[in-house]
Amino acid sequence: MGRGRVTLGLYNSYDPAKFREPHRRILARAGDLAMSFDMNLALFGFPIPEDANTPVKIAEWVAGTTSIGNSGGYFMELAEKGRFMRFPYPSNGFPPQLGLPILTTCKPESKGIPLSKLVEMIDGGQSVMLLFGIGPHGVPKKAASIPSYAIDITTKGLSLETCTALGAVCGAIDAKLNQ
């Protein structure tokens, strides 16, 4: 059995009705990371304009307004390869095709698993969706209660800014998988 697929899941905790600059920045940066580390990208609850109704159109729209990641070129490539998806906010669970949901948090409490266990799961064929909250309050409690597992990449309970956390998680997983 081959390795499982890793999907970066971005949960919008900013304005659910209006697309703002933080949305644009996180999409461009997360698209770069997903492309760089051979991961997928899924959005939850992002207020995307109606005319950007496909993953490629969303990527084109974001790419046309950023200098991040080869001016959005990596994000475009990710979308063209079918590795970028968009979903509404989850009500009872996350789409199963994205893999086992795992919350990224500085407070994993009883759900916490070490990085070594997460990597073992992926290496053993388990696909996972790593859930990141974007916005000042992270993933709301109701959505955060859905995953059975959580990971604190710092192992110290330190809160990281979202893009910093994304880079740390992606880099740590890749380093462990490919050492």
C-alpha positions in Angstrom: 0.0 0.0 0.0 1.3 3.5 -0.8 1.3 6.6 1.2 -1.9 8.4 2.1 -2.6 11.8 0.7 -2.3 15.0 2.8 -4.8 17.8 2.4 -4.5 21.2 3.9 -8.0 22.2 5.1 -8.5 26.0 5.6 -11.5 26.9 7.7 -12.6 30.5 7.2 -13.1 32.3 10.5 -13.0 35.7 9.0 -15.9 37.4 7.3 -18.1 34.7 5.7 -19.8 37.1 3.4 -16.9 39.3 2.0 -13.6 38.1 0.5 -10.8 40.2 2.1 -7.1 40.6 1.7 -6.3 38.0 4.4 -8.3 35.4 2.4 -6.2 36.2 -0.7 -2.9 36.0 1.1 -3.6 32.7 2.8 -4.8 31.1 -0.5 -1.7 32.1 -2.3 0.6 31.0 0.5 -1.2 27.7 1.2 -1.3 26.9 -2.5 2.4 27.3 -2.7 2.9 25.0 0.3 0.6 22.4 -1.1 2.3 22.4 -4.4 5.8 22.4 -2.8 5.1 19.5 -0.5 2.8 17.4 -2.8 -0.3 18.1 -0.8 -3.9 19.0 -1.7 -5.8 22.2 -0.6 -9.4 22.4 0.5 -11.3 25.5 1.6 -14.3 25.6 3.9 -16.7 28.6 4.0 -14.7 31.0 1.8 -16.7 33.8 0.3 -15.6 33.4 -3.3 -17.3 35.6 -6.0 -20.0 33.8 -8.0 -18.2 34.1 -11.3 -15.2 32.2 -9.9 -17.2 29.0 -9.8 -14.5 26.4 -10.5 -11.2 25.7 -8.7 -9.2 26.9 -11.8 -11.3 30.1 -12.0 -10.7 30.8 -8.3 -7.0 30.2 -8.7 -6.9 32.5 -11.8 -8.8 35.2 -9.8 -6.4 35.0 -6.9 -3.3 34.7 -9.1 -4.2 37.8 -10.9 -3.9 39.8 -7.7 -0.8 38.5 -6.0 3.0 38.4 -6.3 3.2 35.5 -3.9 4.4 32.1 -5.2 5.5 33.0 -8.8 2.6 35.5 -9.0 0.1 32.8 -8.1 1.6 30.3 -10.7 2.0 27.5 -8.2 -1.6 27.9 -7.0 -2.7 27.8 -10.6 -0.8 24.6 -11.2 -2.3 23.0 -8.1 -5.8 23.9 -9.4 -5.1 22.6 -12.9 -3.9 19.3 -11.4 -7.2 18.9 -9.6 -5.7 19.3 -6.2 -7.6 22.3 -5.0 -11.3 22.1 -3.8 -13.9 24.3 -2.2 -16.7 23.3 0.2 -19.3 25.0 2.3 -18.9 25.0 6.1 -19.3 21.5 7.4 -22.5 20.7 9.4 -21.9 17.1 10.6 -18.5 16.2 9.3 -15.9 16.9 6.7 -16.0 15.3 3.2 -14.6 11.8 3.7 -12.7 11.9 0.4 -10.3 14.4 2.1 -9.1 11.8 4.6 -9.2 11.6 8.4 -9.6 15.1 9.7 -6.9 16.2 12.2 -7.2 19.6 13.9 -4.0 21.7 14.1 -4.0 23.5 17.4 -1.9 24.6 20.3 -4.4 23.0 22.6 -4.8 19.4 21.5 -6.0 18.2 24.9 -7.1 14.5 25.0 -7.1 14.3 21.1 -3.4 15.0 20.8 -1.2 12.8 18.7 2.6 13.2 18.2 4.0 14.1 14.8 5.6 10.6 14.6 2.1 8.9 14.9 0.7 11.2 12.2 3.6 10.4 9.8 3.2 6.7 10.6 -0.5 6.9 9.6 0.3 8.7 6.3 3.2 6.4 5.5 0.9 3.5 6.2 -1.7 4.6 3.6 -4.1 6.7 5.7 -5.1 10.0 3.9 -5.5 12.9 6.3 -7.0 16.4 6.2 -5.1 18.8 8.4 -7.6 21.5 9.6 -6.3 25.1 10.0 -8.5 28.0 11.2 -7.8 31.2 9.5 -8.8 34.3 11.4 -8.2 35.6 14.9 -10.2 32.8 16.6 -9.1 29.7 14.7 -11.6 26.9 14.1 -14.9 27.4 16.0 -15.6 24.9 18.8 -18.4 23.0 16.9 -16.1 22.4 13.8 -13.1 21.7 16.1 -15.1 19.0 17.8 -15.4 16.9 14.6 -11.9 15.6 14.2 -10.9 12.6 16.4 -7.3 13.8 16.5 -5.4 17.0 17.0 -1.7 18.0 16.7 0.4 20.7 18.2 3.3 21.1 15.9 5.3 23.0 18.5 4.7 20.4 21.2 4.8 23.3 23.7 1.3 24.7 23.4 2.5 27.8 21.6 0.1 29.6 19.3 1.4 30.3 15.8 0.1 32.7 13.2 -1.7 30.6 10.5 0.9 30.9 7.7 3.7 30.1 10.2 1.8 27.1 11.4 1.1 26.0 7.8 4.7 26.1 6.9 5.8 24.4 10.1 3.3 21.6 9.7 4.0 21.0 6.0 7.8 21.1 6.5 7.8 18.8 9.5 5.6 16.2 7.8 7.7 16.3 4.7 11.0 16.0 6.6 9.7 13.0 8.6 8.2 11.3 5.5 11.4 11.7 3.5 14.2 11.3 6.0 
